[in-house]
């Protein structure tokens, strides 16, 4: 689903910003800004994860109820 793909983008962005923020210990302000952007992106990814998971479950009720 499209939501899952957008979620993956936010996850990738958050990881990149958090890793880059960890490298800027000498420039503390830059590191703080990068970490803040990374954490906000991670929070958005978490919300999108729940949204896409619920969407998947609702769209595939029949498959999930199927018994063998």
Secondary structure, DSSP 8 states (H G I E B T S, - for coil): -HHHHHHHHHHHHHHHHHHHHHT-SSSHHHHHHHHHHHHHHHHHHHHHHHHHHHHHHHHTHHHHH---
